[in-house]
Each structure stands twice: as structure tokens, then as C-alpha cells.
């Protein structure tokens, strides 16, 4: 349930891409259904009736105003009657998703639209999926293209995208060297499997790479068979919209753009099996491999190696090979970047939690799994998270670009707050940085390391609600530490690298110890004691100095507090003194 406090926080700190405000003073607005469709087909969102948004205003207090709604109960009834009619193809709301509340004597209506399950998409209006399907981007609600609608319809099927028959493509289009290499791996992993004794055609049929058209009785390769084992020219002929690219930008020689690259150049058959077998050794080259024995067998694999394999396999089994895009892998000195065409079938949070397995290409997934690559029980991404957490590296960033129809995974091999990051931020913000909360410091550190931050990215790092993150981001903007880059309804934040430290921030703690001028040796001893122990009391002053009375110790501490060296703080029944 949403209350008045939540709405006020949402209007002040919420992400506008997931918020739509409408006056709806007298009746249900027609545009509500486009927004309902767009939220359901994207990441969900909240619709507010009785709130007018003033486009162009930057201050939250001026960006929204409340308006009076007449007959709120009737508007709610009209909404339920319409959503349960043939206006929309599916109602994904429950009673708890719609309600009213009062703010300053204004009655508001709120509608919380969740993200639709992939089996329910596309959610469309007016009985026409091609003309009535909407999605959400930084500009607001937009009509989906026919290709976007077709992609959602394909994804709604649990049978996957890679089982379609490719008429005219036969075993003559299979690169036999790739298939032979795969079968050797298969037999090594499954030495007693009955498929080891069958011929190549039966084997590839059993793997889901070849099937029969029951209407004609003819047999053709499936998309999985051609993509996995096809000759390069056949793959490019049928899937000319897809490219595979690996770039190694680590250990660069001055003047060079990359140290290694794998793209189609005519020297290899560019199918998925060949690509992954050539890329994996390049990716893990340079990673430390501890020597250990399991019985008499040397085991030199690590959790990081396993995680990288999972990342490559995930990219391939979740790609949409029927749209234009690139399977791109980038290796740098700081980590890895994976990108593939398509959108996520599941919410990002579900993927982070694990236990879900909805591969877009289940036959390709099975082919990899049978040679020990990848998993099919939803533990692939948690495996990556676990490996990175064990190394104390920054949390992997999984995101999607709805406009480019592209999924990205960034794996940094750097700590969440490396020392050079904290040093830079302390030099930039001075004493003010040390007065920030842990969450604020992490947000600034992420902005420094990744060049910008968003509410969504911080949610994956801190695991707190988006409104709370919005509040923290707003406070950092007010402190002039972060700057805002608004693109319609989408907001990114970046460091204010021209931040100026105010004179009142130049406190004694910013001055190097060697430059502090102490009034006498007693003050110096007290200061050094607090540096080591964290605080001091009047009785401890008596123990470390030549002062013999409580009044004398109190006088010395007051003198140092007046000079701006220490602060007096109550702790229980007594006072302690700490460095300012």
C-alpha cells in the first residue's frame, strides 16, 4: 500500500522514468492506458492522479502541484471496469495495486503497475499488439516498433528462440571440424553416454540442432545447430545481423588500440563454439592460478575462472540472434565488459537473487552444459556474484538499454573503494568527505570509478529502496558534490570535479600534524594521546601530563577546544574529548 508520506517522497526523490502524473480532475484520462502498457512492458512504475507536473522545473517543490479530484471513487470504479474489459489484453493488477489517499486536503489516486511477466508481454491496448504496444524510455511512453513486438512475442514462449527450422540448411552447412572437436569434448565429459556411438546426423539431432518439418517430412538445421556448429559463410548468410567481437585492451603498448582482437577475418569459422573456445583462453590469460592437487590430478581452476566462463555462456544463451547486434567481449586492465543483443526476460533483481533460469536459447544452453560450460538451474549469475564478492571486488553491474535493445555486464577487478579513489575524493572534498555517511561515500566512489552513477546502479550496490537512494543523491547534489545530467525522465549523476572547499570547512583536521602550532608541551601530549586512543578524559589528562588538579585539566581541554583542536562530547554520565 502507498501512503501520503511515500507519495511526497516519490515526488521529491523518485525516478521520473518510473513515475507518471496526471491531473484527472473530472474523469479517467485516455492516456492512462498507454502508460499502463509502457510500465507493464518495461520495469513497472507508479501513476498518480491529482498531481500536475510542470515540465522544465528543476526544483521538486515547483515541479509538481496538487489538483482537486472530483468523484475519486467513481474514477477508480471506471478504471477497474475498463481494465477488465477488452481495452487491454491482460490485467496484471490486484486490488492492492490501486488506492486513494489525502495530502493537504487533496484526494489522490495511485496505481502501482508491476513489470509484466515475460509470458504476459506484450501488454497492449485496443486489441492490436502492433499498434497498441508501448514501452517506457527517458522521453516517456513510446509506440513499440513491429520488431520490438515480435521480440516480446518470441520471448513469451518457453520453447525458446533457437528451435526454428532453417529451410534449405543441411549438414552440408556444418563445419565438421567444429562438430568433431565438440564431440571429443562431449565424450571426455560423458564417457559412457549412448550418443557417443551414433553418427554425426543423429548426434546433432539429439542435441536439438537438427529437426524435421512434420508438414513436409523434410529435415533441416535449427537455429541452434547452425549458430553452434555452422560454417562461417552459412552463419553470416542466415544471421548477417549478428557479429562476434573480442577486443583485448589490457597491457597496451603506447600507440596501439588493442593488444589482441578476434573478429571474423576469414581465418576461422565464426560459429559460437569456435568463438567461445578461442575467447576463453584469452580472457583468463594472466589470472592467477593456485597450484593444488585433487588426488593425483592437478586442479588449477578458480572461482574467478568459473565466473568468467559463466559470463561468456550467459551472453550467448541469452542473446536475441533475430535482431541486429554484436556479441562483444572487452578485456581491460580493470576488468571485463560483455554485451549482447536483446532485452532481459526477467527483472534484474530476480537475476541477482538467482534460482531462475529462463534462457532465450535453451538448445544452445544444453549444448554448452553437456561439455561443462554453464548451468541450467539459475545459479550462473550468483556464481559470478559470489566469486567477485570473495575477491572483494566491486559488485558486477548487469543492466539493459531498452532503446538499443542491448544487455551489458561489467565485471571490474577493482575493490569497491580502492585507496586511490578515497585519496582523490578526500583531496577534492576535504574534511566534508569524512563527515559523509558510508552510503554517501560509496556513491561518490562509484561516480569516480564509473564516471557516472544512476539510481538503478546504486540499488544493485547498496540494496536499498530507490526512494532512499534518491534522497541520498539529492543531498549530495545539495552539497554540490554531485552534478545532475537530465535527459528527459532519466537522470545520471557525476562528480563535481570543480568543487570548492568553503573556508569553514578548513578545520584543524585538514592541517598536517607537523604544521599545528601547540601552545605548550601539555597540549601536544593531549593531542597525541587522542590520536592514538581516539579520545581522552580529564582524569587521563592527569595521568599523562604534569597537571595535578581536575580544574587544571579542564582548563587545558577548554583551551584546546577554543583553538579548534578538539570537541567536547557527552558519553553516558561523563564527558570525553575527541579530535575535531
C-alpha positions, 0 to 999 in steps of 0.5 A: 500500500502507498501512503501520503508520506511515500507519495511526497517522497516519490515526488521529491526523490523518485525516478521520473522514468518510473513515475507518471502524473496526471491531473484527472480532475473530472474523469479517467484520462485516455492516456492512462492506458498507454502508460499502463502498457509502457510500465507493464512492458518495461520495469513497472512504475507508479501513476498518480492522479491529482498531481500536475507536473510542470515540465522544465522545473528543476526544483521538486517543490515547483515541479509538481502541484496538487489538483482537486479530484472530483468523484475519486471513487467513481474514477477508480470504479471506471478504471477497474471496469475498463481494465477488465474489459477488452481495452487491454489484453491482460490485467496484471493488477490486484486490488492492492495495486490501486488506492486513494489517499489525502495530502493537504486536503487533496484526494489522490489516486495511485496505481502501482503497475508491476513489470509484466511477466515475460509470458504476459508481454506484450501488454497492449491496448485496443486489441492490436499488439502492433499498434497498441504496444508501448514501452517506457524510455527517458522521453516517456511512453513510446509506440513499440516498433513491429520488431520490438513486438515480435521480440516480446512475442518470441520471448513469451514462449518457453520453447525458446528462440533457437528451435526454428527450422532453417529451410534449405540448411543441411549438414552440408552447412556444418563445419565438421571440424567444429562438430568433431572437436565438440564431440571429443569434448562431449565424450571426455565429459560423458564417457559412457553416454549412448550418443557417443556411438551414433553418427554425426546426423543423429548426434546433432539431432539429439542435441536439438540442432537438427529437426524435421518439418512434420508438414513436409517430412523434410529435415533441416538445421535449427537455429541452434545447430547452425549458430553452434556448429555452422560454417562461417559463410552459412552463419553470416548468410542466415544471421548477417545481423549478428557479429562476434567481437573480442577486443583485448585492451589490457597491457597496451603498448603506447600507440596501439588500440588493442593488444589482441582482437578476434573478429571474423577475418576469414581465418576461422569459422565464426560459429559460437563454439569456435568463438567461445573456445578461442575467447576463453583462453584469452580472457583468463590469460594472466589470472592467477592460478593456485597450484593444488592437487585433487588426488593425483590430478592437478586442479588449477581452476578458480572461482574467478575462472568459473565466473568468467566462463559463466559470463561468456555462456550467459551472453550467448544463451541469452542473446536475441540472434533475430535482431541486429547486434554484436556479441562483444567481449572487452578485456581491460586492465580493470576488468571485463565488459560483455554485451549482447543483443536483446532485452532481459526476460526477467527483472534484474533483481530476480537475476541477482537473487538467482534460482531462475533460469529462463534462457532465450536459447535453451538448445544452445544452453544444453549444448554448452552444459553437456561439455561443462560450460554453464548451468541450467538451474539459475545459479550462473549469475550468483556464481559470478556474484559470489566469486567477485564478492570473495575477491572483494571486488566491486559488485558486477553491474548487469543492466539493459538499454531498452532503446538499443535493445542491448544487455551489458555486464561489467565485471571490474577487478577493482575493490569497491573503494580502492585507496586511490579513489578515497585519496582523490575524493578526500583531496577534492572534498576535504574534511566534508568527505569524512563527515559523509555517511558510508552510503554517501561515500560509496556513491561518490566512489562509484561516480569516480570509478564509473564516471557516472552513477544512476539510481538503478546502479546504486540499488544493485550496490547498496540494496536499498529502496530507490526512494532512499537512494534518491534522497541520498543523491539529492543531498549530495547534489545539495552539497554540490558534490554531485552534478545532475545530467537530465535527459528527459525522465532519466537522470545520471549523476557525476562528480563535481570535479570543480568543487570548492572547499568553503573556508569553514570547512578548513578545520584543524583536521585538514592541517598536517600534524607537523604544521599545528602550532601547540601552545605548550608541551601539555597540549601536544601530549593531549593531542597525541594521546587522542590520536592514538586512543581516539579520545581522552578524559580529564582524569587521563589528562592527569595521568599523562601530563604534569597537571595535578588538579581536575580544574587544571585539566579542564582548563587545558581541554577548554583551551584546546577546544577554543583553538579548534583542536578538539570537541567536547562530547557527552558519553553516558554520565561523563564527558570525553574529548575527541579530535575535531 
